[in-house]
Amino acid sequence: MKLPIPRGALSEYLVDALARDPHDLHDAPSLPERVAFTDEDAQLALFIAYELHFRGWDGVDERWEWEPSLLRLRAALEAPFERELRELVGPQPDTVPSEVPHALTGIVDADDGPSLAKHLQKGSSLAEFREFVAHRSVYHLREADPHSFAIPRLGGRAKAALIEIQADEYGQGRAERMHATLFANTMTALGLDTTYGTYVDAVPAVTLATNNTMSLFGLHRRLRGAIIGHLAAFEMTSSLPNRRYGNGLRRLGFGTDATLFYDEHVEADAVHEQIAATDLCGSFCAAEPQLTGDVLFGAAACLAVDGLWAGHLLDAWADGRSSLRPGVSAPGLSQP
């Protein structure tokens, strides 16, 4: 993936630094005290730093991944970003481990975020659906990877449950059935570029924030409860929206090549829902009850940040404008 276009002094500093051999980042610009979900510069800087732990950046020395000064800079951005997440969802109620599956259901049931799925099913234009897919490509072309960081951090039934879910995400070892591959097929059917990271420059900060939330949780062992809570919320809220996405594409005249990704999730995530809530999160909290609050925090953060993202898309479309960043090239997409 090519290094992205900077969006401010900090991301410009990082892009310039990563183009050279690893060195001490002693002269970084001043860092923000808050990292808002709409902060283009800070969210991109975090995304740039996190991607070093995934597939990396074209032409960037891989030793940057563990350069101490870059990790210090990343940590200085993560601290206010995590505070922002915790402020967004508020404190979670005290919950005994045996009640965790019920508490997760309560978080899901209480979610009152905007229904992007309903709009895409019944009223979206093809242009809007293409934009939606471009936004989601930042995650879905590496689907399941952020949550997989939790595997070596768990044990017993919780570990087995996570592997059971992730095995489905990775197509049970068949490359053509991997969910990332199925999503790429959807992109192809919609005339979009399937190259990993193609739309990073085009998506706004709030889209990067949904990805940065997963990376923050997944890359820190201390937040292992949050990443599995995030996954549980993801799975527990997936089946109905994916049914609507598939139906929306059928309404627009597309066939199985475009809808299989969503149709696959309708069935798979109905099963994953129970595994994630009970076998994964319930077993984890029974083994590590002191982290129960983090599990609920991760679930609430997943829904809250996705709600901000969905609201951004719906607000833009209601105003008759693109939900993507203006003036940025987005292959296969035309912005009004």
C-alpha atoms as one frame of an Amber mdcrd trajectory, in Angstrom:
protein
   0.000   0.000   0.000   1.300   3.444  -0.896   1.865   5.937   1.892  -1.207
   8.196   2.065  -1.519  11.861   1.272  -0.862  13.827   4.497  -3.743  15.705
   6.102  -1.792  17.972   8.423   1.555  18.605  10.065   1.704  15.362  12.023
   0.784  12.965   9.223   3.105  14.891   6.882   5.920  14.462   9.398   5.296
  10.705   9.593   5.059  10.222   5.841   8.339  12.105   5.349  10.049  10.147
   8.135   8.925   6.727   6.901  10.339   7.450   3.454  13.806   7.345   5.059
  15.708   4.728   7.064  14.558   4.284  10.682  15.762   7.106  12.900  14.823
   8.808  16.135  11.727  10.991  15.843  13.000  13.662  18.199  11.611  16.623
  16.279   7.956  15.611  15.876   5.324  18.376  15.791   3.377  19.082  18.950
   0.752  16.418  19.565  -2.933  17.138  20.208  -4.366  16.854  23.708  -7.503
  15.289  22.224  -7.792  12.925  19.286 -11.333  13.413  18.063 -13.024  10.995
  15.690 -13.128  13.795  13.109  -9.463  14.847  13.481  -8.159  14.120   9.981
  -4.480  14.615  10.809  -4.366  12.635  14.062  -6.546   9.750  12.842  -4.421
   9.384   9.717  -1.218   9.499  11.781  -2.545   6.688  13.976  -3.603   4.687
  10.933  -0.143   5.102   9.383   1.531   3.879  12.572  -0.860   0.937  12.998
  -0.500  -0.271   9.405   3.142  -1.061  10.140   1.789  -4.019  12.160  -0.406
  -5.241   9.317   0.928  -5.280   5.735   3.118  -2.216   5.931   3.716   0.541
   3.426   5.342   0.326   0.014   8.999   1.276   0.157   9.023   1.673   3.953
  11.760  -0.122   5.882  10.079  -2.832   7.953  12.288  -2.022  10.952  10.060
   1.022  11.504   7.476  -1.309  13.054   9.404  -1.447  16.342  11.302   1.855
  16.244  11.052   3.045  19.879  10.545   6.710  19.076   7.698   5.923  16.666
   6.071   3.735  19.299   6.363   6.606  21.786   4.723   8.951  19.304   1.949
   6.437  18.665   1.403   5.977  22.392   1.084   9.746  22.807  -1.765   9.681
  20.273  -3.362   6.519  21.643  -3.799   7.896  25.154  -6.131  10.775  24.177
  -7.857   8.567  21.573  -8.644   5.960  24.214  -9.909   8.688  26.554 -12.165
   9.906  23.749 -13.545   6.388  23.287 -14.223   5.976  26.995 -15.935   9.363
  27.165 -18.061   8.462  24.149 -19.518   5.300  25.699 -19.397   6.260  29.364
 -18.763   3.913  32.301 -20.057   0.377  31.998 -22.235  -1.140  34.732 -20.738
  -3.601  37.191 -21.507  -7.047  35.809 -20.711 -10.504  37.132 -19.132 -12.844
  34.568 -22.182 -15.118  34.379 -24.270 -12.147  33.208 -21.900 -11.027  30.441
 -23.864 -12.572  27.522 -27.025 -10.895  28.828 -25.192  -7.591  29.291 -23.873
  -7.739  25.729 -27.387  -8.326  24.456 -28.484  -5.293  26.444 -25.799  -3.116
  24.862 -26.867  -4.259  21.400 -30.568  -3.772  22.112 -29.963  -0.275  23.495
 -28.024   0.860  20.440 -29.965   3.643  18.756 -27.490   4.537  16.035 -28.728
   5.546  12.576 -29.842   2.677  10.326 -27.517   2.847   7.386 -28.548  -0.679
   6.416 -32.202   0.297   5.964 -31.234   3.136   3.641 -28.958   0.908   1.572
 -31.668  -1.737   1.342 -34.557   0.486   0.309 -33.493   3.896  -0.927 -29.833
   4.314  -1.775 -28.549   5.136  -5.211 -25.874   3.006  -6.835 -23.391   5.831
  -6.272 -24.135   5.785  -2.544 -23.762   2.017  -2.349 -20.402   2.235  -4.100
 -19.269   4.844  -1.580 -20.383   2.615   1.298 -18.330  -0.261  -0.097 -15.297
   1.997  -0.606 -15.468   3.084   3.052 -15.755  -0.496   4.258 -12.927  -1.727
   2.046 -10.396  -0.232   4.455 -11.430  -2.951   6.923 -12.980  -5.708   4.837
  -9.920  -6.237   2.615  -8.142  -7.301   5.805 -11.233  -8.671   7.493 -10.671
 -10.431  10.825  -7.006  -9.434  11.135  -7.324  -6.897  14.006  -9.297  -9.372
  16.114  -6.810 -12.163  15.423  -4.208 -10.344  17.509  -6.194 -11.585  20.516
  -5.648 -15.287  19.787  -2.277 -15.706  21.558  -3.547 -13.611  24.472  -6.363
 -15.978  25.401  -6.498 -19.509  26.729  -8.930 -22.361  27.189 -12.493 -22.161
  25.894 -12.244 -18.468  25.052  -9.276 -19.101  22.770 -11.007 -22.038  21.080
 -14.160 -19.954  20.541 -12.208 -17.099  18.971 -10.407 -19.503  16.642 -13.746
 -21.058  15.670 -15.056 -17.644  14.626 -11.854 -16.596  12.894 -11.619 -19.865
  10.945 -14.905 -18.966   9.267 -13.645 -15.451   8.565 -10.617 -16.938   6.820
 -12.674 -19.339   4.729 -11.730 -22.478   6.664  -8.358 -22.375   4.934  -9.728
 -21.880   1.412  -8.452 -18.634  -0.097 -11.447 -18.252  -2.409 -13.806 -18.419
   0.605 -11.971 -15.901   2.775 -14.304 -13.049   3.615 -11.723 -10.556   2.355
 -11.785 -12.352  -0.995 -15.583 -12.376  -1.114 -15.581  -8.645  -0.396 -13.097
  -8.044  -3.199 -15.537  -9.876  -5.495 -18.277  -7.464  -4.420 -15.996  -4.533
  -5.202 -15.244  -5.941  -8.643 -18.947  -6.353  -9.386 -19.469  -2.689  -8.435
 -16.600  -1.481 -10.612 -14.303  -0.580  -7.703 -10.556  -1.024  -7.332  -9.757
  -4.049  -5.141  -6.152  -3.066  -4.410  -5.524  -3.159  -0.656  -5.756   0.366
   0.749  -6.875   2.049  -2.466  -9.510   4.183  -0.739  -7.574   5.218   2.378
  -6.927   8.684   0.951 -10.595   9.117   0.017 -12.239   8.174   3.313 -12.633
  10.721   6.139 -11.259  10.590   9.667 -14.341   8.912  11.121 -13.827   5.921
   8.807 -10.202   5.671   9.872 -11.378   5.906  13.492 -13.487   2.739  13.132
 -10.334   0.931  12.015  -8.077   2.603  14.566 -10.408   1.495  17.349  -9.884
  -2.144  16.374  -6.123  -1.685  16.059  -5.887   0.037  19.442  -7.743  -2.799
  21.133  -6.055  -5.591  19.212  -2.451  -4.435  19.568  -2.509  -3.975  23.348
  -2.587  -7.028  25.558  -4.062  -4.950  28.377  -7.092  -4.318  26.114  -7.656
  -7.969  25.197 -11.065  -7.780  26.855 -12.008  -4.789  24.707 -11.063  -6.454
  21.414 -13.163  -9.559  22.069 -16.038  -7.364  23.257 -15.686  -5.416  20.026
 -15.825  -8.647  18.041 -18.888  -9.822  19.957 -20.774  -6.616  19.157 -19.662
  -6.907  15.544 -21.049 -10.442  15.284 -24.216  -9.776  17.279 -25.248  -6.887
  15.020 -24.248  -8.377  11.690 -26.897 -10.751  10.362 -29.803  -8.347   9.797
 -27.729  -5.495   8.298 -25.965  -7.894   5.943 -29.303  -9.281   4.800 -30.339
  -5.700   4.037 -27.107  -4.951   2.184 -27.586  -8.014   0.016 -31.189  -7.101
  -0.689 -30.128  -3.565  -1.525 -27.713  -4.835  -4.149 -30.399  -7.103  -5.586
 -32.730  -4.083  -5.762 -30.048  -2.323  -7.779 -29.875  -5.242 -10.204 -26.794
  -7.111  -8.979 -26.413 -10.869  -8.725 -24.611 -13.405  -6.592 -21.133 -12.196
  -7.510 -21.934  -8.951  -5.709 -24.132 -10.272  -2.885 -22.301 -13.439  -1.772
 -20.176 -11.574   0.762 -23.282 -10.248   2.512 -25.317 -13.431   2.114 -22.477
 -15.442   3.650 -22.528 -13.217   6.740 -26.271 -13.628   7.269 -25.841 -17.311
   8.025 -22.353 -17.337   9.513 -22.855 -14.461  11.939 -26.119 -15.860  13.264
 -23.993 -18.751  14.559 -21.093 -16.528  15.582 -23.396 -14.395  17.714 -23.872
 -17.107  20.327 -20.266 -18.268  20.177 -18.990 -14.718  20.652 -21.310 -13.770
  23.512 -21.208 -16.979  25.529 -18.240 -19.147  24.606 -15.810 -16.306  23.905
 -16.764 -13.405  26.161 -18.548 -15.415  28.844 -15.675 -17.881  29.200 -13.087
 -15.108  29.118 -14.795 -13.160  31.898 -15.172 -16.301  34.011 -11.401 -16.786
  33.730 -10.469 -13.089  34.093 -13.365 -11.411  35.904 -11.353  -8.235  36.498
 -11.578  -7.515  32.754 -15.354  -7.835  32.464 -15.737  -4.069  32.242 -13.287
  -3.944  29.329 -15.335  -6.511  27.407 -18.443  -4.346  27.757 -16.444  -1.225
  26.923 -15.182  -2.813  23.714 -18.696  -3.795  22.663 -20.105  -0.350  23.395
 -17.219   1.360  21.605 -17.751  -0.778  18.507 -21.383   0.283  18.204 -20.805
   3.927  19.144 -17.982   4.590  16.682 -19.793   2.730  13.906 -22.822   4.891
  14.702 -20.771   8.057  14.211 -19.513   6.691  10.910 -23.002   5.719   9.701
 -24.308   9.137  10.680 -21.601  10.795   8.611 -22.624   8.854   5.502 -26.342
   9.448   5.937 -25.908  13.160   6.687 -23.744  13.649   3.592 -26.196  11.855
   1.341 -29.166  13.741   2.806 -27.344  16.968   1.874 -26.786  15.711  -1.665
 -23.007  15.458  -1.320 -20.440  12.699  -1.283 -19.477  11.053   1.994 -15.885
  10.864   0.773 -13.265  13.555   1.119 -13.668  16.273  -1.534 -11.022  16.651
  -4.176  -9.439  13.222  -3.593  -9.235  10.685  -6.401 -11.328   7.572  -5.752
 -11.095   4.985  -8.569 -14.504   3.845  -9.788 -16.309   6.634  -7.957 -17.517
  10.032  -9.071 -18.191  12.646  -6.420 -20.889  15.290  -6.979
